[in-house]
Amino acid sequence: MEKQTVRRYKWFWPWQDEEQERWLSQQSLDGWHLTSVGGIGFAFECGEPRDYVYQLDHWNQNNRALAEYLDFFRAAGWEHLGSVSGWQYFRRPKQAGGADEIYTDAESKVLKYQRLQRSLMWPSPAMMIIVLAMFKRFPGRHPPWFVALTIALFVAWNAFAAVTLIMVLRRIDELKRIRRI
């Protein structure tokens, strides 16, 4: 008998990783287990309800560093389910009395959000250089709609990055406050 699969679409902002983890855990309790991720889409396979813990981490490094990173988590009992935009998805069965988080201390969580912060900062200058070079190299050759669309996309990306950076900085401040308590 073929297993039933379904694709669900749900949007989470980059600073809503904990909400996303809870949602994925609830899906498993309902019998839908994550098999892959892509963009805002999640692929689930129907099965017996299980109490899985899902954890997200932001790691966007080269392949060698990523392989070592994933080996570290496998050794700790976490199953890697995939990645989207640097977000790594892990799960394992909930353990009675055990730590159900990848990072149990505030300092490690701060480092996670700082990695996310760095990954959000590099596209804006790169996009600005590409756009300016394109318009300088081929002046007057772009239809007005293309220029308007390019500028609109650039402004939209920067607005998204700015809001995300502000929210991530809030999370970092919150975690640093917790660490001092």
VMD Tcl script that draws the C-alpha trace (Angstrom):
set ca {
  {0.00 0.00 0.00}
  {1.37 3.40 -0.98}
  {1.80 5.96 1.79}
  {-0.34 9.07 1.58}
  {1.59 12.31 1.18}
  {0.42 15.89 1.23}
  {2.06 19.23 0.58}
  {1.12 22.07 2.91}
  {1.95 25.73 2.51}
  {2.43 27.91 5.54}
  {4.39 31.13 5.86}
  {6.72 31.74 8.78}
  {8.93 34.79 9.18}
  {12.61 34.07 9.83}
  {12.28 35.06 13.50}
  {9.36 32.64 14.02}
  {11.48 29.49 14.17}
  {10.04 28.40 17.53}
  {6.46 28.75 16.25}
  {7.41 26.71 13.20}
  {8.94 23.98 15.40}
  {5.76 23.77 17.48}
  {3.59 23.61 14.34}
  {5.70 20.78 12.88}
  {5.53 18.87 16.18}
  {1.75 19.25 16.23}
  {1.57 17.91 12.66}
  {3.41 14.76 13.81}
  {1.06 14.37 16.77}
  {-1.75 14.47 14.18}
  {-0.03 11.73 12.14}
  {1.61 13.93 9.48}
  {5.40 13.61 9.50}
  {7.66 16.04 7.66}
  {9.61 14.44 4.82}
  {10.99 17.50 3.00}
  {10.91 21.28 2.91}
  {11.09 23.78 0.08}
  {10.31 27.50 0.11}
  {7.10 27.88 2.08}
  {5.99 24.33 1.24}
  {6.24 21.33 3.51}
  {5.84 17.72 2.36}
  {4.25 15.39 4.92}
  {3.68 11.65 4.95}
  {0.74 10.14 6.78}
  {1.58 7.66 9.52}
  {0.94 6.76 13.12}
  {0.88 9.81 15.39}
  {4.34 10.28 16.92}
  {5.70 12.70 19.44}
  {8.56 14.18 17.41}
  {10.55 17.22 18.40}
  {11.47 19.46 15.49}
  {14.31 21.95 15.70}
  {15.58 24.55 13.25}
  {19.06 25.94 13.05}
  {20.52 28.49 10.69}
  {23.70 27.26 9.04}
  {24.71 28.41 5.59}
  {28.33 27.34 5.12}
  {30.36 25.54 2.48}
  {29.78 21.83 1.79}
  {32.71 20.58 3.89}
  {31.65 22.57 6.96}
  {28.02 21.55 6.37}
  {28.98 17.85 6.25}
  {30.82 18.11 9.58}
  {27.92 20.09 11.04}
  {25.36 17.47 9.97}
  {27.56 14.62 11.27}
  {27.64 16.34 14.66}
  {23.83 16.45 14.82}
  {23.43 12.86 13.56}
  {25.75 11.70 16.35}
  {23.49 13.50 18.84}
  {20.46 11.60 17.49}
  {18.93 14.27 15.24}
  {17.61 13.35 11.79}
  {18.27 16.02 9.13}
  {15.18 16.56 6.97}
  {16.43 19.26 4.62}
  {17.17 22.93 4.36}
  {15.69 26.14 2.97}
  {17.61 29.42 2.73}
  {20.15 28.30 5.31}
  {17.53 26.97 7.75}
  {18.33 23.35 8.64}
  {15.41 21.14 9.72}
  {16.00 18.40 12.30}
  {13.81 16.01 14.26}
  {13.99 13.18 16.73}
  {11.51 11.38 18.96}
  {10.68 13.27 22.13}
  {12.74 11.96 25.03}
  {11.33 11.68 28.52}
  {13.39 13.85 30.85}
  {15.92 14.69 28.15}
  {16.75 17.95 26.46}
  {14.52 18.39 23.43}
  {16.38 21.35 22.03}
  {19.46 21.56 19.87}
  {20.61 24.57 21.85}
  {19.75 24.59 25.51}
  {21.63 27.75 26.45}
  {20.87 31.35 25.47}
  {24.40 31.98 24.17}
  {24.13 29.26 21.50}
  {20.73 30.59 20.44}
  {22.23 34.07 20.12}
  {24.90 32.64 17.80}
  {22.17 31.04 15.67}
  {20.42 34.37 15.21}
  {23.72 36.11 14.50}
  {24.35 33.62 11.66}
  {20.89 34.47 10.31}
  {21.67 38.17 10.65}
  {24.89 37.84 8.61}
  {23.10 35.94 5.85}
  {20.51 38.72 5.54}
  {23.08 41.49 5.27}
  {25.10 40.45 2.20}
  {22.41 40.37 -0.55}
  {21.57 44.10 -0.40}
  {25.02 45.44 -1.34}
  {25.45 42.66 -3.91}
  {22.09 43.48 -5.51}
  {22.92 47.20 -5.52}
  {26.21 46.57 -7.34}
  {24.55 44.29 -9.91}
  {21.69 46.71 -10.59}
  {23.97 49.74 -10.88}
  {26.38 47.85 -13.14}
  {23.53 46.69 -15.35}
  {22.08 50.18 -15.73}
  {25.50 51.76 -16.27}
  {26.61 49.17 -18.84}
  {23.41 49.43 -20.87}
  {22.08 52.98 -20.29}
  {18.73 53.76 -21.84}
  {18.23 50.19 -23.11}
  {15.77 49.11 -20.46}
  {12.02 49.66 -20.84}
  {10.51 51.81 -18.07}
  {8.52 48.88 -16.65}
  {11.77 46.90 -16.21}
  {13.45 49.77 -14.39}
  {10.40 50.25 -12.14}
  {10.17 46.51 -11.43}
  {13.88 46.29 -10.62}
  {13.69 49.23 -8.25}
  {10.49 47.89 -6.63}
  {12.08 44.47 -6.04}
  {15.19 46.08 -4.61}
  {13.12 48.25 -2.24}
  {10.94 45.24 -1.25}
  {13.99 43.10 -0.46}
  {15.53 45.88 1.64}
  {12.26 46.40 3.54}
  {12.00 42.65 4.22}
  {15.66 42.51 5.31}
  {15.28 45.57 7.55}
  {12.18 44.25 9.32}
  {13.78 40.82 9.71}
  {17.01 42.32 11.07}
  {15.06 44.39 13.60}
  {13.08 41.36 14.77}
  {16.20 39.19 14.95}
  {17.98 41.89 16.97}
  {15.00 41.89 19.35}
  {15.32 38.11 19.75}
  {19.05 38.45 20.40}
  {18.44 41.17 23.03}
  {15.75 39.03 24.66}
  {18.11 36.03 24.82}
  {20.94 38.16 26.21}
  {18.60 39.44 28.92}
  {17.66 35.86 29.80}
  {21.33 34.93 29.95}
  {21.99 37.70 32.53}
  {19.12 36.62 34.80}
}
mol new
graphics top color blue
foreach p $ca { graphics top sphere $p radius 0.5 }
foreach p [lrange $ca 0 end-1] q [lrange $ca 1 end] { graphics top cylinder $p $q radius 0.2 }
display resetview
